[in-house]
């Protein structure tokens, strides 16, 4: 029934609807805003990954310290 969920003519119809709804004057501003949002999302994702890697390093360092001091708990 649904061999290909999205065919090229579907994209054409979506493009025409977007142009009709937003108009050609607002499309560059909208594209700029979407681009800026994607850049912010990318930078935040990168920061979260870096924080996660630092947390793993810190946790592995703490577990090594605990292994050296077995009598203290």
C-alpha positions as CSV (number, residue, x, y, z in Angstrom):
1,X,0.0,0.0,0.0
2,X,2.7,2.5,1.0
3,X,5.8,1.5,-0.9
4,X,7.3,5.0,-0.8
5,X,6.0,7.2,1.9
6,X,7.3,10.4,0.4
7,X,7.7,10.8,-3.3
8,X,9.1,13.8,-5.2
9,X,5.7,15.2,-6.1
10,X,4.8,15.2,-2.4
11,X,7.8,17.5,-1.8
12,X,6.7,19.8,-4.6
13,X,3.2,20.1,-3.1
14,X,4.7,20.9,0.3
15,X,7.0,23.5,-1.2
16,X,4.1,25.2,-3.0
17,X,2.0,25.2,0.2
18,X,4.8,26.8,2.2
19,X,5.3,29.5,-0.4
20,X,1.6,30.3,-0.5
21,X,1.3,30.4,3.3
22,X,4.4,32.4,4.1
23,X,4.9,34.4,0.9
24,X,8.2,34.9,-0.8
25,X,9.1,37.9,1.3
26,X,9.0,36.1,4.6
27,X,10.9,32.9,3.5
28,X,14.4,34.3,3.8
29,X,13.7,35.6,7.3
30,X,12.2,32.2,8.2
31,X,15.2,30.3,6.8
32,X,17.6,32.6,8.7
33,X,15.7,32.0,11.9
34,X,15.7,28.2,11.3
35,X,19.4,28.3,10.6
36,X,20.2,30.2,13.7
37,X,18.1,27.8,15.8
38,X,19.9,24.8,14.3
39,X,23.3,26.4,15.1
40,X,22.2,26.9,18.7
41,X,21.0,23.4,19.0
42,X,24.2,22.0,17.5
43,X,26.4,24.0,20.0
44,X,24.2,23.0,22.9
45,X,24.4,19.3,21.9
46,X,28.2,19.6,21.6
47,X,28.4,21.2,25.0
48,X,26.3,18.4,26.6
49,X,28.5,15.7,25.0
50,X,31.6,17.4,26.3
51,X,30.1,17.7,29.8
52,X,29.2,14.0,29.7
53,X,32.7,13.0,28.7
54,X,34.2,15.1,31.5
55,X,31.7,13.5,34.0
56,X,32.9,10.0,32.9
57,X,36.5,10.9,33.4
58,X,35.8,12.4,36.8
59,X,33.7,9.4,37.9
60,X,36.4,7.0,36.7
61,X,39.0,9.0,38.7
62,X,36.8,8.8,41.9
63,X,36.3,5.0,41.5
64,X,40.1,4.6,41.2
65,X,40.6,6.6,44.4
66,X,38.0,4.5,46.2
67,X,39.7,1.3,45.1
68,X,42.9,2.5,46.6
69,X,41.3,3.1,50.0
70,X,39.3,-0.1,50.7
71,X,39.1,0.3,54.5
72,X,37.3,3.7,54.5
73,X,33.6,3.7,53.9
